[in-house]
Amino acid sequence: MMNSYRPITKENFQKAVQIYNACTDRGEQLYLRLTEAEFYALFLVPPKAEDQIFSFYAPEDEGFILGLFDSGVQKFFVTMIQVIPSQRRKGIGKALLEKLEQAMLCFAREQQIPMQEIEVSYFNPVNITWILPNTTAHRHPNAPGVQLGSGAHLFFKNMGFRDFSYQNSYHLELDQYEWPEENLKPYQQKMEQAGYLVEFYDEKRHHGMQELVEDLNNDLWNWQIPAEMNREGGHRPMLIVSDHGKVGGFAGPIVPDAYGRGYFLGLAIHSQCRGCGAASILFNRLCLEFKKAGAQYMTLFTAEDNPARSTYEKAGFKIHASWADMKKRVRN
């Protein structure tokens, strides 16, 4: 029966698009509806040339599964699994997942890649846009894991996956944002005493951006920040904490997207510049600059146990969805 699981290709992917959009239209998922071209580019084109896409239809096209090997972080991911409602609870999803795991194991052995686990998490470079509930179609560019309380979360638990982190998606309407002067005054005083400034990054006056990247040692920022700094045409507006000219933190870039969202890579503080409230000042300055730039709203997600969430909440951000990052141990 395993041989009847045909791969999803450029010639036959239309059925998968129909299944995906039907699930969206029924309200079973928060994901954005996709055109055929959008679906193909998102799910069936490797993010990097060295990545490997895994894709299969069920024997009678009752559903499909998509997965990925990310060559950058050397990890395997489940990206998407869908089964037609009338065909659920028949073992189709389980069989699809087993087929995907088998294909990934074969690939790992052929390429001599160590494989210990498969993830369903926000580290997956395939970023699926979703619509925030209770908003006027405000969107976030990637879903960080599996939505808590969803059928998908229960399915993966029953298939042997375990939660290893929880993420909260935050949202703020920027017309409601005001600089919280009284809350930030103690932090401003500490920063002044330390000689720290929050200002726009200028490569002629500031130095140490790569040192910051090395200090943070984050899988995503290790390449995202250098890519932004070396962007063709120059980097976009970026806020930093300046430690007497040395980069002690970053936030940005400040880029309102076409849908009114304030997009940014992230916010981080160098280990030597922590403890004086620099993150709170930097984040609120980011909100203020996005509002000035014409962004209508901001979204972000952060781990449930991340102390930085208090900074977002004090700025007025509210949780609109919560997610689990999940993984399953496998034998190579």
C-alpha angles and dihedrals in degrees: 000000000000090000091063092067100102121198121250109247141172088268099053109023095106093089090056090053090053092051092046095049092045089057089050094048091051090055093243092130137025093227122125117256111254136211118226091257092050092048093050094047093046102044109020104041114076112241088225128023092244094051122101125222120209117196135165141171120216113251095269096028090258089142145337143225132211129195140167143208108214107210092195097063095019093235137135120226139189104223106178140352124183133173126186108255095238090055099048125116090035097102095260095123091047092050092047091052091049090051091051093049090049092051092048092050091051091050092048092052094046092049093038090236118157109242121186104148147007122226138207099195148119090267087078106109090217099094113201114200116226137186118243111236118242094023134102093265094298109171139205120206099228139026110228101219129305120340112250113245093021127125088244092060092053091045094055091046090054089049092059101267118137131204112249100169140011124220130197122205112218129199137188132183101223095212085069094052121107128170105261097224099176095046093049099042095090090050092048090054092050091049092050090051090051092047094241123149132190110220143137115287115255116180089207093060104026134059139178103061092135090047088055091051091051092048092051093045093190118163093227100036091048087076104015097062095046089046090054093046091049095041115144107260092022135285121302124244108303129181119218141179104242115212097194089312097322117111107250098168143352141214127181155334094242100223122147106207128222091270096052098260120139101235121200137159094229147278127266141162127215112249091244093055099050128109100049100082096261091140092056093048092045094048095048090047087053091054091048093050092048090052090050090048091057101255112154098205145356131223131186140155131221138174118277091239096043109121088212090076089081088060091055094044093050088053089057102263118149130201113250100173139003127214142190125224106215138190140180128206115233135183118246 
